[in-house]
Amino acid sequence: MYCHFDNFLVYLKVEKNASPRTIESYQKDFFRGLDFFASYLKKEDHAIEPKDLDHRLFRLYLGQLQEQGLARTTMARHLAAWRSLYRYLKRENIVEDNPAARVASPKLKKGLPSFLYENETARLVEAPDLTNPLGVRDRALLETLYAAGLRINELTSLDLADLDLGSGYVRVLGKRAKERLVPIGSEAITALHRYLTESRQRLLANAFHVKNKNQPNLEDGRPVMPRANKITNAVFLNRWGERLTGRGMRKILNKYVEQVCLERKVSPHTLRHSFATHLLNAGADLRSVQELLGHTSLSSTQIYTHVTGERLKTVYRRSHPRAKE
């Protein structure tokens, strides 16, 4: 089975242009499943062949995942990974049937996306202290995340060449390396311009390296030691002048969520949800929001339509002859 895994992962990378994170996720799901199948069949995992697995085994596997307390979304992802593998094996004439396709996916609860109201979003993005360079960076980061509705990995991968502040556009590399141009508003343009002209060069030049290791760090109060600086084209940099990671951005966001006392869980994706929600509430059409978010399917964007209820009420009261006050 191992050689089939390897070939399938190469196929995902080369033909499907899957991201390293997606490939890593597939690998983990496969090996977890393989451990179960090897134990059940009383075989070494390397001795298992595709023909050894049938739909009954996949049902038992889902049952074990449920007993272990995994969420339905995680169980569905595991099953989807095996379905994709067998679909590939069938295409390559290695198997005649896809046993995972004969197993029903766990029914998923359709949760509503978490979002911030406009005043909450404004408090959050305006929270950074603009009297210090790190605050200038954080303001630009939050403004860009919200203004363009970006995924966190899309924000971390932004390079200087992706910004066209004169025209007010950001070039974004989304899922499956799909490129899109997203407009950004005046607040984000102003914040980015200030960051690029005032703060970024100081970060790149290691302006924040501490000469005395007992001096507190500007970000979290902990002492830091200087690190070798690397030239990078990344837009957003950490205090050592290196590309800011997704983990670093989440820490920055959490800092300001706590600072403005938002008593709820807020992730970078919450700002993406807020971006879509606020556009629809202001009258944007669903197709345009789909393009801005980089969704392949319109159904992915339709989850946001639940929040337009108040706007629909307003339109109804203004337009219906029997609803006017």
SULKA-V541425 format. One record per residue. SS is DSSP state (@ for helix, = for strand, . for the rest). OMEGA is omega as a letter, one per 30 degrees, with the letter a starting at -180 (* if undefined). Layout:
SS&OMEGA / SS&OMEGA
This chain:
.&a / @&a / @&l / @&l / @&a / @&a / @&l / @&l / @&l / @&l / @&l / @&a / @&a / @&a / .&a / .&l / .&a / .&a / .&l / @&l / @&l / @&a / @&l / @&l / @&l / @&a / @&a / @&a / @&a / @&a / @&l / @&l / @&a / @&l / @&l / @&a / @&l / @&l / @&a / @&a / @&a / .&l / .&l / .&a / @&a / @&a / @&a / .&l / .&a / @&a / @&a / @&a / .&l / .&a / @&l / @&l / @&l / @&l / @&l / @&l / @&l / @&l / @&l / @&l / @&l / @&l / @&l / .&l / .&l / .&l / .&a / @&l / @&l / @&l / @&l / @&l / @&l / @&a / @&a / @&l / @&l / @&l / @&a / @&l / @&a / @&l / @&l / @&a / @&l / @&l / @&l / .&l / .&l / .&l / .&l / .&a / .&l / .&a / @&a / @&l / @&a / @&l / .&a / .&l / .&l / .&l / .&a / .&l / .&l / .&l / .&l / .&a / .&l / .&a / .&l / .&l / .&a / @&a / @&l / @&l / @&l / @&l / @&a / @&a / @&l / .&a / .&a / .&l / .&a / .&l / .&l / .&a / @&l / @&l / @&l / @&l / @&a / @&l / @&l / @&a / @&a / @&l / @&a / @&l / @&a / @&a / @&a / @&l / .&a / .&l / .&a / @&l / @&l / @&l / @&a / @&a / .&l / .&l / =&a / @&a / @&a / @&a / =&l / =&a / .&l / .&l / .&l / .&l / =&l / =&l / =&a / =&l / =&a / .&a / @&a / @&l / @&l / .&a / =&l / =&l / =&a / =&l / =&l / .&a / .&a / @&a / @&l / @&l / @&l / @&a / @&l / @&a / @&l / @&l / @&a / @&a / @&a / @&a / @&a / @&a / @&l / @&l / @&a / @&a / .&a / .&a / .&a / .&l / .&a / .&l / .&l / .&a / .&l / .&l / .&a / .&l / .&a / .&a / .&a / .&l / .&a / .&l / .&l / .&l / .&l / .&l / .&l / .&a / .&l / .&l / .&a / .&l / .&a / =&l / .&a / .&a / =&l / .&a / .&l / .&l / .&l / .&l / =&l / .&a / .&l / @&l / @&l / @&l / @&l / @&l / @&l / @&l / @&a / @&l / @&a / @&l / @&l / @&a / @&a / .&l / .&l / .&a / .&l / .&l / .&a / .&l / .&l / @&a / @&l / @&l / @&l / @&l / @&a / @&l / @&a / @&a / @&a / @&l / @&a / @&l / @&a / .&l / .&l / .&l / .&a / @&a / @&l / @&l / @&l / @&a / @&a / @&l / @&a / .&l / .&l / .&a / .&l / @&a / @&l / @&a / @&a / @&l / @&a / @&a / @&a / @&a / @&a / @&a / @&a / @&l / @&l / @&l / @&a / @&l / @&a / @&a / @&a / @&a / @&a / .&a / .&a / .&a / .&a / .&a / .&*
